[in-house]
Amino acid sequence: ALPIFLFYHAQTSFKRIASVIVYMEAIRRAAVTAKAFASGGGHSDLSRTILEQKAVLETGLKQITAGTDASLYTYKWARQEENRAIQEVFHKMCGITVLWSESQREVVKQYKKYRTTFKEIRAEEKTVDEARKQEGSCATKLAKLKKQVEAAKKKNDPSKVDVLMPELKLAVCAYDKA
């Protein structure tokens, strides 16, 4: 009776550990999701797309591994059978699974490139956002300097206009570059 108790206890402990691992994985995914949204910089949909594509890749790799393992164990079982037809069928099935696995690995490889494209798009969008921000800052500065020059001209203050004109030219150049 003691070995059965120990077996049952070990089995329930394993189930508890497995459920804790699943729970920890869910927490990790939630943290990664939150990080993707926080670091998206206004590109949360694109960041979410990249995150979900990563999940697709990971799931695809797990599927390939599980399919290969299942085929291998089925083949091992079939080799021990006395029926030669079963042995041959599962030998061919194992060969088909190998071809399937190779093609799926190529799909995963191409999907990684596809995902990389989205990462590059996000990086370029962030660069464009920075450029727009810089352009807006330059436009604001330029408008402010133009107002100051106009105010100095209305007050008939040529010394202030002489001081502001080089700054205005620099602001125009900076705006043109932005």
C-alpha positions as a printed Julia matrix, in Angstrom:
178×3 Matrix{Float64}:
  0.0     0.0     0.0
  2.9     2.36    0.68
  4.28    2.32   -2.89
  0.8     3.12   -4.27
  0.52    6.02   -1.8
  3.95    7.31   -2.81
  3.07    6.98   -6.49
 -0.22    8.85   -5.97
  1.53   11.53   -3.89
  4.26   11.97   -6.51
  1.64   12.16   -9.25
 -0.41   14.85   -7.47
  2.77   16.78   -6.66
  3.74   16.66  -10.31
  0.3    17.98  -11.29
  0.67   20.84   -8.82
  4.12   21.7   -10.16
  2.81   21.56  -13.73
 -0.08   23.88  -12.88
  2.33   26.32  -11.19
  4.53   26.27  -14.3
  1.51   27.0   -16.52
  0.49   29.83  -14.18
  4.03   31.28  -14.24
  4.05   31.11  -18.03
  0.77   33.04  -18.14
  2.24   35.71  -15.86
  5.36   35.93  -18.03
  3.24   36.37  -21.19
  1.19   39.08  -19.51
  4.38   40.9   -18.52
  5.75   40.63  -22.04
  2.46   41.95  -23.42
  2.49   44.89  -21.03
  6.1    45.63  -21.95
  5.27   45.53  -25.66
  2.46   48.04  -25.15
  4.59   50.29  -22.95
  7.55   50.34  -25.32
  5.39   50.64  -28.43
  5.6    54.44  -28.38
  2.17   54.82  -29.95
  2.57   51.69  -32.02
  0.83   49.28  -29.67
 -1.06   47.48  -32.45
  2.15   46.84  -34.33
  3.9    45.75  -31.13
  1.01   43.41  -30.36
  1.26   41.99  -33.9
  4.95   41.26  -33.38
  4.24   39.68  -30.0
  1.51   37.45  -31.38
  3.72   36.44  -34.3
  6.3    35.31  -31.77
  3.63   33.12  -30.15
  2.84   31.65  -33.59
  6.52   30.83  -34.1
  6.88   29.21  -30.69
  3.71   27.19  -31.18
  4.85   26.09  -34.63
  8.17   24.86  -33.25
  6.39   22.98  -30.46
  4.05   21.4   -33.0
  6.97   20.24  -35.12
  8.7    18.73  -32.1
  5.52   17.04  -30.84
  4.72   15.61  -34.28
  8.23   14.28  -34.7
  8.24   12.73  -31.22
  4.84   11.11  -31.77
  5.98    9.68  -35.08
  9.2     8.37  -33.55
  7.43    6.59  -30.69
  4.83    5.17  -33.06
  7.63    3.87  -35.27
  9.38    2.29  -32.26
  6.12    0.6   -31.32
  5.54   -0.62  -34.88
  9.04   -2.12  -35.09
  8.17   -4.41  -32.21
  4.99   -5.67  -33.86
  5.07   -9.03  -35.59
  2.91   -7.87  -38.47
  5.26   -6.83  -41.28
  2.59   -4.64  -42.93
  2.27   -2.51  -39.77
  6.05   -2.14  -39.65
  6.23   -1.0   -43.27
  3.29    1.4   -43.02
  4.68    3.14  -39.97
  8.18    3.19  -41.43
  6.78    5.1   -44.42
  4.71    7.32  -42.1
  7.88    8.17  -40.21
  9.54    9.14  -43.49
  6.57   11.34  -44.36
  6.78   12.96  -40.92
 10.45   13.74  -41.5
  9.57   15.47  -44.8
  6.7    17.31  -43.09
  9.02   18.45  -40.29
 11.6    19.74  -42.75
  8.96   21.68  -44.69
  7.5    23.11  -41.47
 10.95   24.2   -40.32
 11.31   26.07  -43.62
  7.91   27.68  -43.01
  9.07   28.78  -39.54
 12.3    30.13  -41.04
 10.36   32.21  -43.59
  7.9    33.33  -40.9
 10.83   34.64  -38.85
 11.83   36.78  -41.84
  8.22   37.96  -42.14
  8.21   38.89  -38.45
 11.54   40.69  -38.83
  9.93   42.87  -41.49
  7.36   44.04  -38.96
 10.11   44.8   -36.47
 11.86   46.9   -39.12
  8.6    48.71  -39.91
  8.14   49.53  -36.22
 11.71   50.83  -35.95
 11.22   53.04  -39.02
  7.92   54.34  -37.69
  9.65   55.33  -34.47
 12.29   57.15  -36.54
  9.57   58.96  -38.5
  7.85   59.91  -35.23
 11.09   61.42  -33.94
 11.53   63.36  -37.19
  7.96   64.69  -36.96
  8.56   65.67  -33.37
 11.75   67.5   -34.39
  9.93   69.22  -37.26
  7.17   70.36  -34.91
  9.72   71.74  -32.47
 11.52   73.62  -35.26
  8.22   74.98  -36.6
  7.27   76.24  -33.14
 10.64   77.91  -32.67
 10.46   79.46  -36.15
  6.97   80.86  -35.53
  8.09   82.3   -32.18
 11.11   84.01  -33.76
  8.97   85.41  -36.59
  6.61   86.92  -34.04
  9.54   88.43  -32.15
 10.95   89.94  -35.37
  7.53   91.36  -36.3
  7.14   92.8   -32.79
 10.62   94.37  -33.0
  9.77   95.88  -36.41
  6.52   97.33  -35.05
  8.43   98.86  -32.13
 10.94  100.17  -34.63
 13.85   98.52  -32.79
 16.52   97.83  -35.48
 19.1    96.53  -32.97
 16.73   93.8   -31.79
 15.85   92.95  -35.41
 19.58   92.68  -36.2
 20.02   90.27  -33.26
 16.97   88.16  -34.17
 17.61   87.87  -37.93
 20.6    85.46  -37.66
 18.6    83.35  -35.21
 15.68   83.4   -37.62
 17.91   82.27  -40.51
 19.26   79.41  -38.37
 15.72   78.41  -37.4
 14.65   78.43  -41.08
 17.65   76.21  -41.94
 16.86   73.84  -39.06
 13.2    73.65  -40.14
 14.2    72.93  -43.74
 16.51   70.12  -42.57
 13.81   68.67  -40.34
